[in-house]
Amino acid sequence: MSSASAAISQPGRTKAFLRLVMIEHSVFALPFAYIASLTAMFEWDRNIHWGRLLLVTICMVGLRTFAMAVNRIIDREIDARNPRTAHRELVTGAMSVRHAWTGALIALVIFLGAAALLNPLCLALAPIAVIPMVVYPYGKRFTNFPQAILGLAQSMGPVGGWLAISGEWSWTAMILGLAVGIWIGGFDLIYACQDVETDRAIGVLSVPARFGIPAAIWGARACHLVTTALFVWYALATDAGAFFWLGLIVVAVAFGYEHTIVRPHDLSRLNRAFFSVNGFIGIALFVCALLDLLVRGLTV
C-alpha cells in the first residue's frame, strides 16, 4: 500500500480522538447526573431549566472526555502489551500523544468554563472533581483496588448535577452518587476479569489479578446489592413515586440478569453484560425517574 493511500485510510484527528475516549460510553454516567439535576429542579421550583441542563451535559461530557483521554495517555504502554487493547489509537499511531493531550486540555477547559457558568460552588469544587480522574489510571500501579478510585470519580456526576441546580451541598445527592460509584466500580470488576492473565504477566494490579476471577465476580455481586439498597434509600429520601419504584424493579431484574450471564468460569457474554445491560440500566432508571417527576408536577 502506498503512503498516500495509507494516509487516506487513517481516520481524521477528531474521529480518532472520539474513538480514543469512547464518547458513546457517556451513557453510563450521564443519566444519573440528569436524575439528580431534575430532582433538584423539582425541589427548587418544579420547572425544567433547559439552559442549566445543557451546562450539566457539557460539564459531564467535558470531564469524562478529559478523564478518558488522560487514561489512554497514561496507560498507552500497558495497552501496547495487552492483546485486547493493542488496537487503541495511541498504540497504533492513529492518534499522537500530543494531539491526545490537546484534546484532553480542550475538554478540561470546556468543563471548567461550563462549571463557571453554573454557579460559584461548582467552579470552586471543579478542580476537586478532576483529581480522581487523573489518579485512577495510576491506581492499577499501586493498589489492588483501582475500581474504588474509579467509583469515587464516577460518584461525582450526580453530586455535581445537583450542585449545578441548587448551588448548595446535598447529602441526598451523595446517596445517589455513592450508588452510581459502587455500581460502576462493581461492573468494572467484571470487566477486569478478561485481562487477568495479561495483568499478572505485566504486573498490573486489580482484584481479579490478585484474588482471582471468582472473588471479583462475587465482589461485583456485593457491589450491586449495595447499589440497589442505595437506590432504595435515595427513593425514600426524595419521596419518589410509583414510576421511580418501577424503575428500581427494572434495575434489580437487570442486575440479576447480568450476574446470570457472567459466571466465574464463563466470561463468554461479558461484553453483553458490560455494555448492553449496564447501558440499559442507566437509561431505564432515567426514563422512569423523569416520568415520576413529570407525574408529580415537574413542568417542562
JOLINLIN-V341542 format. One record per residue. SS is DSSP state (H for helix, E for strand, - for the rest). NEAR is the number of other ideal C-beta (glycine too) atoms within 12 Angstrom. Layout:
ss: [SS;SS]
near: [NEAR;NEAR]
//
This chain:
ss: [-;-;H;H;H;H;H;H;H;-;-;-;H;H;H;H;H;H;H;H;H;-;H;H;H;H;H;-;-;H;H;H;H;H;H;H;H;H;H;H;H;H;H;H;-;-;E;-;-;H;H;H;H;H;H;H;H;H;H;H;H;H;H;H;H;H;H;H;H;H;H;H;H;H;-;H;H;H;H;H;-;-;-;-;-;-;-;-;H;H;H;H;-;-;-;-;H;H;H;H;H;H;H;H;H;H;H;H;H;H;H;H;H;H;H;H;H;H;-;H;H;H;H;H;H;H;H;H;H;H;H;H;H;H;H;H;H;H;H;H;H;H;-;-;-;H;H;H;H;H;H;H;H;H;H;H;H;H;H;H;H;H;H;H;H;H;-;-;-;-;H;H;H;H;H;H;H;H;H;H;H;H;H;H;H;H;H;H;H;H;H;H;H;H;H;H;H;H;H;H;H;H;-;-;-;-;H;H;H;H;H;-;H;H;H;H;H;H;H;H;H;H;H;H;H;H;H;H;H;H;H;H;H;H;H;H;H;-;-;-;-;H;H;H;H;H;H;H;H;H;H;H;H;H;H;H;H;H;H;H;H;-;E;-;-;E;-;-;-;H;H;H;H;H;H;H;H;H;H;H;H;H;H;H;H;H;H;H;H;H;H;H;H;H;H;-;-;-;E;-]
near: [9;8;9;9;9;11;13;11;14;20;18;16;20;19;17;27;33;25;27;41;35;24;24;16;29;31;27;38;46;36;36;48;45;40;50;45;46;44;40;40;33;34;25;22;15;18;21;26;24;16;18;34;29;19;32;43;29;31;47;44;31;38;46;41;37;39;39;40;42;34;36;38;34;26;33;28;21;31;28;21;21;27;16;22;28;19;16;31;35;36;26;21;20;27;32;22;23;15;25;36;23;21;35;36;22;22;35;31;22;26;39;27;20;30;36;23;22;36;25;15;23;38;24;18;28;33;19;22;39;29;20;30;37;25;25;37;29;23;31;35;21;16;20;27;28;36;37;29;33;41;35;30;39;44;34;45;47;47;44;53;44;44;38;47;38;29;21;20;18;29;17;32;37;26;33;47;38;32;43;49;36;35;45;42;40;42;44;40;47;45;38;42;39;28;34;32;21;25;32;20;14;23;18;32;27;41;38;37;30;24;22;23;32;22;24;38;35;24;35;41;28;22;36;39;23;25;41;31;23;33;42;24;21;37;32;17;24;31;18;33;25;17;25;37;24;22;36;33;21;28;42;24;21;32;37;20;21;37;32;17;22;37;22;23;11;16;26;13;20;34;21;22;37;29;22;23;35;41;27;26;41;39;27;32;46;36;24;31;43;30;24;29;34;22;18;23;17;27;17;15]
//
